[in-house]
Amino acid sequence: MNLREVAEGLGGVAVSRAVRYADGGGLAAAGRRRRETVRMQAAELFEQKIKPREGARRLRMSLKSAYQWHQLWRAGGREALASRVGPVPGAA
């Protein structure tokens, strides 16, 4: 499954090769580092075949984020979960 197919499966939500936040997600640098750490911990769980629901419970994150991150991870591995601050392609 390529990233375009993942985007279509998410109802047409634009998906890039990484999680992007135009404004850094509204967090200071320390908050962005913590969020990045949680995404990489989620990737480790997915690699161990842990389901998104269990990953959400273990990492105290929303089910929605867990399932979105799992779809991105399946399509592009850890790289797809890496944070890149900057303009979001196609955003106005």
C-alpha atoms as an extended CHARMM CRD file, in Angstrom:
* protein
*
        92  EXT
         1         1  MET       CA              0.0000000000        0.0000000000        0.0000000000  PROA      1               0.0000000000
         2         2  ASN       CA              1.4650000000        3.3630000000       -0.9500000000  PROA      2               0.0000000000
         3         3  LEU       CA              0.9260000000        6.6550000000        0.8650000000  PROA      3               0.0000000000
         4         4  ARG       CA             -1.6770000000        7.8220000000       -1.6500000000  PROA      4               0.0000000000
         5         5  GLU       CA             -3.7360000000        4.6870000000       -0.9030000000  PROA      5               0.0000000000
         6         6  VAL       CA             -3.3540000000        5.3620000000        2.8190000000  PROA      6               0.0000000000
         7         7  ALA       CA             -4.6140000000        8.9330000000        2.2690000000  PROA      7               0.0000000000
         8         8  GLU       CA             -7.6140000000        7.6440000000        0.3450000000  PROA      8               0.0000000000
         9         9  GLY       CA             -8.3200000000        5.1860000000        3.1490000000  PROA      9               0.0000000000
        10        10  LEU       CA             -8.3110000000        8.1260000000        5.5810000000  PROA      10              0.0000000000
        11        11  GLY       CA            -11.0680000000        9.8450000000        3.6290000000  PROA      11              0.0000000000
        12        12  GLY       CA             -8.7680000000       11.8560000000        1.3920000000  PROA      12              0.0000000000
        13        13  VAL       CA             -6.7250000000       13.4070000000        4.1780000000  PROA      13              0.0000000000
        14        14  ALA       CA             -3.4140000000       14.5720000000        2.7300000000  PROA      14              0.0000000000
        15        15  VAL       CA             -0.6050000000       12.3470000000        3.9720000000  PROA      15              0.0000000000
        16        16  SER       CA              3.0230000000       13.2150000000        3.4030000000  PROA      16              0.0000000000
        17        17  ARG       CA              6.0710000000       11.0420000000        4.0620000000  PROA      17              0.0000000000
        18        18  ALA       CA              6.2360000000       12.3210000000        7.6470000000  PROA      18              0.0000000000
        19        19  VAL       CA              4.0290000000       13.8240000000       10.3130000000  PROA      19              0.0000000000
        20        20  ARG       CA              4.1260000000       17.5800000000        9.6710000000  PROA      20              0.0000000000
        21        21  TYR       CA              3.0070000000       20.5090000000       11.7840000000  PROA      21              0.0000000000
        22        22  ALA       CA              3.1430000000       23.9240000000       10.1070000000  PROA      22              0.0000000000
        23        23  ASP       CA              3.5790000000       25.7080000000       13.4360000000  PROA      23              0.0000000000
        24        24  GLY       CA              5.4010000000       22.9340000000       15.2610000000  PROA      24              0.0000000000
        25        25  GLY       CA              2.0500000000       21.6880000000       16.5370000000  PROA      25              0.0000000000
        26        26  GLY       CA              1.7160000000       24.6580000000       18.8470000000  PROA      26              0.0000000000
        27        27  LEU       CA              4.3390000000       23.1980000000       21.1780000000  PROA      27              0.0000000000
        28        28  ALA       CA              7.6850000000       24.4340000000       22.3730000000  PROA      28              0.0000000000
        29        29  ALA       CA             10.7860000000       22.4850000000       21.3650000000  PROA      29              0.0000000000
        30        30  ALA       CA             10.6130000000       20.3020000000       24.4960000000  PROA      30              0.0000000000
        31        31  GLY       CA              6.9930000000       19.3740000000       23.7520000000  PROA      31              0.0000000000
        32        32  ARG       CA              7.8440000000       18.4990000000       20.1510000000  PROA      32              0.0000000000
        33        33  ARG       CA             10.6790000000       16.2540000000       21.3790000000  PROA      33              0.0000000000
        34        34  ARG       CA              8.3040000000       14.4740000000       23.7850000000  PROA      34              0.0000000000
        35        35  ARG       CA              5.7410000000       13.9570000000       21.0070000000  PROA      35              0.0000000000
        36        36  GLU       CA              8.4690000000       12.6000000000       18.7090000000  PROA      36              0.0000000000
        37        37  THR       CA              9.5440000000       10.1960000000       21.4690000000  PROA      37              0.0000000000
        38        38  VAL       CA              5.9780000000        8.8830000000       21.8330000000  PROA      38              0.0000000000
        39        39  ARG       CA              5.6910000000        8.3380000000       18.0630000000  PROA      39              0.0000000000
        40        40  MET       CA              8.9500000000        6.3600000000       18.0460000000  PROA      40              0.0000000000
        41        41  GLN       CA              7.7470000000        4.3290000000       21.0530000000  PROA      41              0.0000000000
        42        42  ALA       CA              4.5580000000        3.6090000000       19.1040000000  PROA      42              0.0000000000
        43        43  ALA       CA              6.6710000000        2.4490000000       16.1400000000  PROA      43              0.0000000000
        44        44  GLU       CA              8.5450000000        0.0610000000       18.4600000000  PROA      44              0.0000000000
        45        45  LEU       CA              5.2440000000       -1.4010000000       19.6520000000  PROA      45              0.0000000000
        46        46  PHE       CA              3.9430000000       -1.7870000000       16.0870000000  PROA      46              0.0000000000
        47        47  GLU       CA              7.1760000000       -3.5820000000       15.1650000000  PROA      47              0.0000000000
        48        48  GLN       CA              6.4550000000       -6.0040000000       18.0320000000  PROA      48              0.0000000000
        49        49  LYS       CA              2.9960000000       -6.6660000000       16.5160000000  PROA      49              0.0000000000
        50        50  ILE       CA              1.2200000000       -4.7520000000       19.2920000000  PROA      50              0.0000000000
        51        51  LYS       CA             -2.1960000000       -3.5890000000       18.0700000000  PROA      51              0.0000000000
        52        52  PRO       CA             -2.9850000000        0.1560000000       17.9650000000  PROA      52              0.0000000000
        53        53  ARG       CA             -5.5920000000       -0.1540000000       20.7420000000  PROA      53              0.0000000000
        54        54  GLU       CA             -3.0390000000       -1.6960000000       23.1260000000  PROA      54              0.0000000000
        55        55  GLY       CA             -0.3920000000        0.8190000000       22.0360000000  PROA      55              0.0000000000
        56        56  ALA       CA             -2.7850000000        3.6690000000       22.8260000000  PROA      56              0.0000000000
        57        57  ARG       CA             -3.3880000000        2.2270000000       26.2870000000  PROA      57              0.0000000000
        58        58  ARG       CA              0.3100000000        1.6970000000       27.0220000000  PROA      58              0.0000000000
        59        59  LEU       CA              1.3890000000        5.1120000000       25.7620000000  PROA      59              0.0000000000
        60        60  ARG       CA             -1.6550000000        6.9820000000       27.1260000000  PROA      60              0.0000000000
        61        61  MET       CA             -2.5850000000        8.3870000000       23.7530000000  PROA      61              0.0000000000
        62        62  SER       CA             -5.8430000000        8.6640000000       21.8290000000  PROA      62              0.0000000000
        63        63  LEU       CA             -7.1390000000        5.7360000000       19.8100000000  PROA      63              0.0000000000
        64        64  LYS       CA             -7.4800000000        8.0450000000       16.8160000000  PROA      64              0.0000000000
        65        65  SER       CA             -3.7820000000        8.9510000000       16.9060000000  PROA      65              0.0000000000
        66        66  ALA       CA             -2.7770000000        5.3240000000       17.4720000000  PROA      66              0.0000000000
        67        67  TYR       CA             -4.7120000000        4.1320000000       14.4130000000  PROA      67              0.0000000000
        68        68  GLN       CA             -3.4770000000        7.0220000000       12.2410000000  PROA      68              0.0000000000
        69        69  TRP       CA              0.1200000000        6.4370000000       13.2790000000  PROA      69              0.0000000000
        70        70  HSD       CA             -0.2810000000        2.7080000000       12.6890000000  PROA      70              0.0000000000
        71        71  GLN       CA             -1.5100000000        3.3370000000        9.1210000000  PROA      71              0.0000000000
        72        72  LEU       CA              1.4070000000        5.6790000000        8.4660000000  PROA      72              0.0000000000
        73        73  TRP       CA              3.8540000000        3.1840000000        9.9840000000  PROA      73              0.0000000000
        74        74  ARG       CA              2.4990000000        0.3350000000        7.8300000000  PROA      74              0.0000000000
        75        75  ALA       CA              2.8920000000        2.4720000000        4.7120000000  PROA      75              0.0000000000
        76        76  GLY       CA              6.3330000000        3.9050000000        5.4540000000  PROA      76              0.0000000000
        77        77  GLY       CA              7.8290000000        2.5360000000        8.6610000000  PROA      77              0.0000000000
        78        78  ARG       CA              9.4980000000        4.7100000000       11.2820000000  PROA      78              0.0000000000
        79        79  GLU       CA             10.3720000000        7.3380000000        8.6880000000  PROA      79              0.0000000000
        80        80  ALA       CA              6.6690000000        7.9930000000        8.1170000000  PROA      80              0.0000000000
        81        81  LEU       CA              6.2990000000        8.8380000000       11.8210000000  PROA      81              0.0000000000
        82        82  ALA       CA              9.2570000000       11.2160000000       11.9310000000  PROA      82              0.0000000000
        83        83  SER       CA              8.3960000000       14.8250000000       12.6750000000  PROA      83              0.0000000000
        84        84  ARG       CA              9.1910000000       17.5470000000       10.1810000000  PROA      84              0.0000000000
        85        85  VAL       CA              8.3450000000       21.0940000000       11.1350000000  PROA      85              0.0000000000
        86        86  GLY       CA              7.4960000000       23.2750000000        8.1870000000  PROA      86              0.0000000000
        87        87  PRO       CA              4.7040000000       24.0850000000        5.7730000000  PROA      87              0.0000000000
        88        88  VAL       CA              2.2520000000       21.3010000000        5.1160000000  PROA      88              0.0000000000
        89        89  PRO       CA              2.0420000000       20.5220000000        1.3910000000  PROA      89              0.0000000000
        90        90  GLY       CA             -1.2920000000       21.6690000000       -0.0480000000  PROA      90              0.0000000000
        91        91  ALA       CA             -2.2440000000       23.6780000000        3.0440000000  PROA      91              0.0000000000
        92        92  ALA       CA             -3.3440000000       27.2440000000        2.5110000000  PROA      92              0.0000000000
